[in-house]
Amino acid sequence: MRLRAIFFDEIVSEITPQIISLTNLANEPNINFSSRVGKIYQLEAFSDPTIGWIPIGEPIVATEEVSVLVDRSTNNDRNRFYRVREHPHN
């Protein structure tokens, strides 16, 4: 699987979470993103417009200003988009 990051030229540097990098380790996409300590974050993926965004894995609590979420799902589609959302119950 090949990972590509798509970034838009918008002023988002002060908004968290912001995806910093995507790496593929052992066929598991690792998404590094900016975070705020103590806040809860959820990885979501999109590959099928009829389904929309789906949560991937369990939410995490950030312990540093840069956190990582890993897509360990077995059905990593070739064209999958990711986003990280701050959990609404923060």
SULVENSUL-V465549 format. One record per backbone hydrogen bond with DSSP energy under -1.0 kcal/mol. NH is the residue of the N-H (numbers start at 0). CO is the residue of the C=O. E is the energy in kcal/mol with one decimal. If there is no record, write none. Layout:
BEGIN
<<NH	CO	E> <NH	CO	E>>
END
This chain:
BEGIN
<<9	7	-2.0> <11	9	-1.2> <14	11	-1.8> <19	31	-3.2> <20	31	-1.5> <22	29	-2.2> <24	27	-1.9> <27	24	-1.4> <29	22	-3.5> <30	68	-3.3> <31	20	-2.5> <32	66	-2.5> <33	17	-2.4> <34	64	-2.7> <37	61	-3.0> <38	35	-2.2> <40	59	-2.7> <41	84	-2.6> <43	82	-2.7> <44	53	-2.5> <45	80	-2.2> <50	47	-1.8> <51	47	-2.6> <53	44	-2.5> <55	42	-3.0> <59	40	-2.4> <61	38	-2.9> <66	32	-2.7> <68	30	-2.2> <70	28	-2.7> <71	69	-1.0> <76	74	-1.0> <80	45	-2.9> <82	43	-2.1> <84	41	-2.6> <86	39	-3.6> <89	86	-1.0>>
END
